[in-house]
Amino acid sequence: MKVVNTYKKLRDNWYSWTVSIEGTPQELKEIKYVTYLLHESFPNRRIVSTSAANNFARTIQGWGEFLIRAEVTMKSGEVKHAELWLDIGFEHTRERKKNYTGDLK
């Protein structure tokens, strides 16, 4: 399983992006909820998703890329962590994206 994101440009320097969990249907059924920790500039930087129906997705708007941390709480009580460099197409962050791939551990 891993954390992934998609995005679309809304206007100059402003994007809508969605972060979610990618995994097999069986893996996703084992998740109780996911907590995403956003950049400190967000007023509500800790967001929780309990919806397995949409792969625990959350959609937010913003202007830049940053490191998202995810905490995946499994129904078994185990907690898995991942770090993903939020990708909205910036070329100058290519190396950072390689280091923060969203793999859950």
ZAVEXPA-560050 format. One record per residue: residue number from 1; residue in three letters; x, y, z of N, C-alpha, C in turn. Coordinates in pm, 1 decimal. Each point is the difference from the previous one (the first is absolute). Layout:
BEGIN
 num residu      nc1      nc2      nc3     cac1     cac2     cac3      cc1      cc2      cc3
 NUM    ALA        X        Y        Z        X        Y        Z        X        Y        Z
...
//
This chain:
BEGIN
 num residu      nc1      nc2      nc3     cac1     cac2     cac3      cc1      cc2      cc3
   1    MET     84.1   -117.5      0.0    -84.1    117.5      0.0     88.5    123.7      0.0
   2    LYS    -57.0    106.6    -51.8     73.0    125.9      0.4    -95.8    117.9     -6.3
   3    VAL     53.6    115.9     36.5    -72.9    126.2    -10.3     31.6     58.1   -137.4
   4    VAL   -101.7     48.2    -69.6     17.0     58.4   -133.2    -77.3    130.7     -7.9
   5    ASN     29.8     78.9   -103.3    -80.1    120.6    -20.5    -21.4     26.8   -148.1
   6    THR   -108.2     69.0    -27.1    -30.6     52.0   -133.3    -23.7    149.5     17.4
   7    TYR      4.3     74.1   -111.0    -19.6    144.2     10.1    -53.0     55.6   -130.4
   8    LYS    -55.1    121.0      9.8    -34.5     76.0   -119.6     20.0    147.6     31.1
   9    LYS     43.0     72.1   -100.5     22.1    143.0     15.7   -134.2     70.6    -15.3
  10    LEU    -33.4     86.1     95.7   -126.0     73.4     -4.1     17.0    136.7    -66.1
  11    ARG    111.3     65.7     31.3     35.2    130.2    -58.0    147.5     23.3     30.6
  12    ASP     53.2    113.0    -38.0    140.9     28.1     25.7     34.1    -23.6    146.8
  13    ASN     99.5    -85.2     22.4     52.8    -26.5    134.5   -102.5    -54.1     99.8
  14    TRP   -105.6    -64.3    -46.2    -98.4    -56.9     90.8    -46.4   -135.1    -53.8
  15    TYR      2.8   -102.1     85.5    -25.0   -137.7    -40.7   -101.6    -66.1     92.1
  16    SER    -70.2    -96.8    -54.3    -81.4    -91.2     78.4     72.3   -133.9     -4.0
  17    TRP     21.1    -59.8    115.5     67.9   -128.5      2.4    -71.9    -96.1     94.9
  18    THR     13.1   -126.1    -32.5    -62.0   -105.8     78.8    107.1    -97.4     44.0
  19    VAL     -0.4    -32.0    125.8     90.7   -100.0     55.5    -85.3   -119.8     41.6
  20    SER     50.8   -121.9    -24.7    -77.0   -120.6     31.1     95.2   -117.6     20.7
  21    ILE    -58.2   -114.5     31.6     76.9   -122.4     21.5    -21.4    -92.4   -119.2
  22    GLU    108.6    -50.6    -52.6     -4.4    -95.5   -111.2     34.7   -137.7     55.4
  23    GLY    -84.2    -97.2    -28.2     23.3   -136.3     46.2   -102.8    -93.8    -58.5
  24    THR     14.7   -126.4     31.4    -97.3    -98.0    -47.7   -130.5     18.1     78.1
  25    PRO   -111.0    -48.4    -53.8   -126.0      9.4     74.7     10.4    -63.2    139.3
  26    GLN     69.6   -110.6     11.3     15.8    -66.2    130.0     81.0     86.4     96.2
  27    GLU    108.2     61.6    -48.1     80.9     87.9     84.7    -82.5    118.8     49.0
  28    LEU    -76.4     59.6    -90.2    -80.4    116.8     35.9   -108.2    -34.9    101.5
  29    LYS    -53.8   -121.6     -6.4   -103.0    -42.9     94.8     54.3    -12.2    141.7
  30    GLU    131.9    -13.5     13.4     62.5    -15.6    131.5     29.7    134.0     68.3
  31    ILE    -20.8    111.4    -70.3     28.4    132.0     56.4   -121.4     50.7     78.0
  32    LYS     26.5     51.0    119.0   -105.9     60.8     82.1    -16.0    147.8    -36.7
  33    TYR    111.2     74.7     -4.0     -2.2    139.7    -42.0    141.6     45.9    -32.2
  34    VAL      8.3    113.7    -68.0    129.0     57.4    -39.2      4.7    144.7     48.0
  35    THR    111.9     37.3     60.1     23.8    137.4     41.2    110.5     56.6    -87.9
  36    TYR    -27.5    111.3    -66.0     98.4     68.8    -83.5     46.3    125.1     73.6
  37    LEU    130.3     21.3      4.4     55.8    120.1     61.2     54.4     88.3   -111.3
  38    LEU    -60.9    117.3    -15.9     34.0     93.0   -106.9    107.4     98.6     45.9
  39    HIS     40.3     86.1    -88.9     97.8    104.6     29.2    -51.7     90.5    111.9
  40    GLU     91.5     54.2     78.0    -37.4     82.6    115.2    -74.7    127.9    -36.2
  41    SER      2.3     40.1   -126.9    -72.2    120.9    -41.4   -151.1    -21.9     -8.8
  42    PHE    -45.7   -124.4      2.7   -143.5    -28.5     -3.2    -59.9     19.3    139.5
  43    PRO   -109.2     73.5     11.9    -59.3     21.5    131.6    -47.0   -130.2     65.4
  44    ASN    -51.1    -90.9    -79.7    -41.1   -131.4     49.2     91.6   -102.3    -66.6
  45    ARG    118.5    -16.7     54.5    100.6    -81.6    -69.8    -13.4   -149.4     23.5
  46    ARG    -79.0    -39.8     96.6    -21.8   -143.0     25.6   -140.0    -35.2    -49.2
  47    ILE     -6.0    -81.7   -106.6   -130.5    -38.5    -54.2    -13.9   -151.6      4.2
  48    VAL   -119.1    -44.9     27.3    -26.5   -142.8     16.5   -100.7    -44.1   -104.2
  49    SER     22.5   -119.4    -53.6    -96.6    -59.4    -92.1    -37.4   -139.2     49.4
  50    THR   -129.5    -26.0      4.1    -50.3   -130.6     42.1    -70.9    -72.8   -113.9
  51    SER      8.9     54.7   -121.5    -78.2    -52.5   -111.8     79.5    -95.8    -88.3
  52    ALA    -20.8   -128.6     23.0     63.6   -100.9    -85.0    -57.3      3.4   -141.3
  53    ALA   -122.1     48.9    -14.9    -67.2      2.8   -130.5     76.7     82.5   -102.9
  54    ASN     72.9    101.7     45.4     77.9     81.5    -93.9    150.3     -8.3     27.3
  55    ASN     43.2   -113.8     55.3    142.0    -24.4     29.1     56.2    100.7    100.7
  56    PHE    -83.6     43.6     92.4     41.0     91.8    106.6     51.9    131.9    -56.9
  57    ALA    -61.8     45.2   -107.4     44.0    121.1    -70.0    -46.6    126.4     70.9
  58    ARG     81.6    102.8    -12.5    -35.3    135.5     43.2     47.4     96.0   -107.9
  59    THR    -84.4     96.3    -36.0     33.4     98.5   -102.7     12.3    136.7     65.5
  60    ILE    107.6     68.8    -34.8     32.1    129.5     59.9     55.0     89.8   -109.8
  61    GLN      0.6    129.3     24.7     56.8     94.7    -95.9    118.5     72.2     62.4
  62    GLY     95.6     36.1    -86.5    117.0     72.1     47.5     87.6     43.8   -115.1
  63    TRP    115.4     56.8     33.2     85.7     61.2   -101.3    135.4    -68.0    -17.1
  64    GLY     36.8    -94.3     85.7    134.9    -53.8    -12.1     10.9   -145.2     38.5
  65    GLU    120.2    -52.4    -19.3     31.1   -137.5     37.0     60.8     -2.0    140.0
  66    PHE    -19.4   -113.7     68.8     54.6    -15.9    134.1     -6.1   -146.8     38.5
  67    LEU     60.9    -32.1    111.3      3.5   -136.1     50.8   -126.8    -28.7     80.3
  68    ILE    -73.2   -102.9    -41.1   -118.3    -45.8     73.7     39.7   -125.4     76.8
  69    ARG    -38.9     -4.3    124.7     19.5   -121.2     79.6   -137.0    -65.8     18.5
  70    ALA     -1.1   -132.1     -9.4   -124.7    -74.4     18.2     19.3   -104.3    109.1
  71    GLU   -101.9    -12.2     81.8     -4.2   -102.2    103.5   -124.0    -84.5    -27.8
  72    VAL     21.7   -126.1    -32.7   -109.3    -89.9    -36.2    -25.6    -93.5    117.4
  73    THR   -116.8     12.4     60.5    -36.5    -84.6    112.5    -81.1   -116.9    -53.8
  74    MET     53.3   -119.0     23.6    -64.0   -121.6    -49.6   -105.0    -47.1    101.0
  75    LYS    -94.9    -78.8    -45.5   -102.7    -54.9     88.5     61.7    -88.2    107.6
  76    SER    115.8    -57.2    -27.4     70.7    -85.0     96.2     64.4     80.8    112.3
  77    GLY      8.0    132.5    -17.2     66.7     85.3     97.9    140.1     41.3    -43.3
  78    GLU     55.5    -69.4    -97.6    132.0     36.1    -53.2     -8.4    137.6    -67.0
  79    VAL    107.0     77.0      9.4      5.7    131.1    -63.4    117.5      1.3    -97.2
  80    LYS    -28.1     40.6   -123.7    102.6      8.9   -103.6     20.5    146.3    -35.4
  81    HIS    122.5     32.9    -41.3     34.4    138.7    -31.6     56.6     10.5   -141.0
  82    ALA    -20.6    117.3    -58.5     56.5     28.4   -132.4     25.9    149.3    -12.6
  83    GLU     92.4     33.4    -88.8     26.6    137.9    -35.9     -5.4     10.9   -151.3
  84    LEU    -73.6     98.6    -47.0    -16.2     22.9   -143.6     27.5    146.3    -29.4
  85    TRP     85.5     24.3    -99.1     17.4    137.1    -45.8   -117.4     30.0    -92.1
  86    LEU    -88.9     89.0     42.5   -117.7     36.0    -78.2     44.0     54.2   -135.1
  87    ASP    -39.7    -65.4   -105.1     42.1     34.4   -136.0   -110.4     77.7    -70.4
  88    ILE     32.3    125.2    -39.4    -91.8     76.5    -85.1     72.5     45.9   -126.6
  89    GLY    102.9    -76.9    -38.3     65.0     21.5   -128.3    122.1     90.0     -1.6
  90    PHE     47.6     43.9    115.3    117.5     86.1      2.3    125.4    -81.0    -33.9
  91    GLU     80.4     49.0    -94.3    123.4    -68.8    -39.2    111.0     15.6    103.3
  92    HIS      4.7    114.2     69.3    110.8     25.1     91.7     -4.1    -87.6    126.1
  93    THR   -106.9    -76.5     19.7     -8.0    -89.0    116.6     16.5   -147.0    -39.1
  94    ARG     46.6    -26.1   -118.8     11.0   -137.2    -50.6     77.9    -91.5     94.7
  95    GLU    112.4     46.5     53.5     81.9    -83.7     88.6    -72.1    -29.8    131.5
  96    ARG    -70.1     95.6     54.1    -76.2    -23.5    124.0   -107.7   -104.9    -22.0
  97    LYS    -64.2      4.1   -115.1   -105.4    -97.0    -30.3     53.6   -141.6      1.1
  98    LYS    125.2    -17.2    -43.0     61.1   -133.2     -0.7     21.9    -53.3    141.9
  99    ASN     23.3     89.8     94.1     30.5    -40.2    137.4   -123.1    -26.1     85.6
 100    TYR   -113.3     55.1    -40.1   -124.1    -13.3     78.1   -109.1    -56.5    -89.7
 101    THR     -3.5   -131.3    -11.4    -82.7    -68.3    -99.1   -135.9    -46.9     51.4
 102    GLY    -26.4     16.7    128.3   -131.7    -37.8     52.9    -13.8   -144.0     41.4
 103    ASP    108.4    -78.4     -1.7     -8.6   -141.0     39.4    -31.5    -13.4    148.8
 104    LEU    -98.9    -80.6     33.0    -39.4    -20.6    138.9     91.4   -102.2     65.4
 105    LYS     42.8     33.3    121.5     88.4    -90.8     76.9    -55.9    -19.8    138.0
//
